[in-house]
Amino acid sequence: MITTPYRRFIAKEEKIWGGMPSRERQILKIILGRKLDSPLRVMGIIEDQQFGSRATAHAALNRLLSSNFLQYKECGQKDRSKFIVLSSKGAGLFKRLEKLFLASA
């Protein structure tokens, strides 16, 4: 079998993700792409149609929260909106992926 840096990266990347479903991976990647000063509202994820039904998206968010990849962020406003950001565990996951990517290049 021909092995390339890309194939090695993909194989190791799967180990880092640890069997996490693709929907949850997508949510983490979207939240990673947000600026720290403009966190994403929970309803922004739940209402995004790319994650399936609202119930499906809500369940994925709950799994990410319960496994400590995400955390709620206080906004300081008086509205009832909930904001969501990467936790230290979630940020660590992306740091490991970045390190793997740089090593594979």
Long-range contacts (C-beta under 8 A, 24 or more apart in sequence): 5-104, 5-105, 6-104, 8-104, 9-100, 9-101, 9-104, 12-100, 12-104, 13-97, 13-100, 16-93, 16-96, 16-97, 16-100, 17-93, 21-60, 23-51, 23-52, 23-56, 23-57, 23-60, 24-60, 24-63, 24-64, 24-69, 26-50, 26-51, 27-51, 27-57, 27-60, 27-61, 27-64, 27-70, 28-64, 28-69, 28-70, 28-86, 28-90, 28-93, 28-94, 31-70, 31-84, 31-85, 31-86, 31-90, 32-86, 32-90, 32-94, 34-85, 36-85, 39-73, 39-75, 39-83, 39-84, 39-85, 40-83, 40-84, 40-85, 41-81, 41-82, 41-83, 41-84, 42-72, 42-81, 42-82, 42-83, 42-84, 43-81, 43-82, 45-84, 64-90, 69-93
